[in-house]
């Protein structure tokens, strides 16, 4: 066990668990945007170790605020916060002004997975329960996000994770569900590219490039009889795993992020066992010892750049955000 890579460590002032967080760049400084279990939003300037609560407008109409999932994007100089949860459909706020930009649609269930990307100058959001609804929000006009065609393929149960990325010249969407399936689709056309079968529940999913080829990365349970977490890499062309599962966590993996660092593509996972781990996806091995220090489950992991250095941020039930050095 090791915490030698730890470079920052701070606790959310509400002393509440961190449900989810995102990282954005504001005037050249990294800003961490956290949602706690009290459904409040905070920002943490990690270089100054300064926390600020960000009050947000009420939803109105008796709607319940639930910030289990968050995403943040900067469009036309405005920092837009997207939120959702099982009892709250997708809503958008101006993070710094607090204005409600897009109320939750009333004809949809809650959000079990959320992802965001900028496509064609607009904010594209994937949010939903059994399948990823596609929403588009244009920062140049006033009005709510609109549900956009086409509808993507989904699951026979609630989603457990969703991700979007531009690979090989097109935007791809991968979603995992409690039906133990991985589904890869083309965002613009809605075309179903491939269905994958990881074995256990894929609780976190990402898209990446490893060795020059696109892959789907999934953090999955080991199977029906085990809660041990594994990392799988799938080839979307053959629909087959690339090598054996990467194992090491003693309990389920709840969070995953992937990034290219130098000539490596690495994944960082966070688990119910309170540890984070770094994986070299091409070499199919763990890098170094587990990252320790969290007392309980890690709910969210983000890879970011701070002062030119690649880092991983982890947070969860203990309310602490820990920042780890990822340089070789």
Secondary structure, DSSP 8 states (H G I E B T S, - for coil): -B-TTEEEEEE-TT---EEEEEEEEETTEEEEEEEETTS-EEEEETTTTEEEE-------TT-----SEEEEEEETTEEEEEEEETTEEEEEEETTT--EEE---TTS---SEEEEEEETTEEEEEEESSB-EEEEE-TTS-S--EE-S----B-SS-EEEEEEEEETTEEEEEEEETTS-EEEEETTT--EEEEE--SS-EEEEEEEEETTEEEEEEEEEEETTEEEEEEEEEETTTTEESSS-EE--SS-EEEEEEEEETTEEEEEEEETTS-EEEEETTTTEE-SS-B---SS-EEEEEEEEETTEEEEEEEETT-EEEEEE---
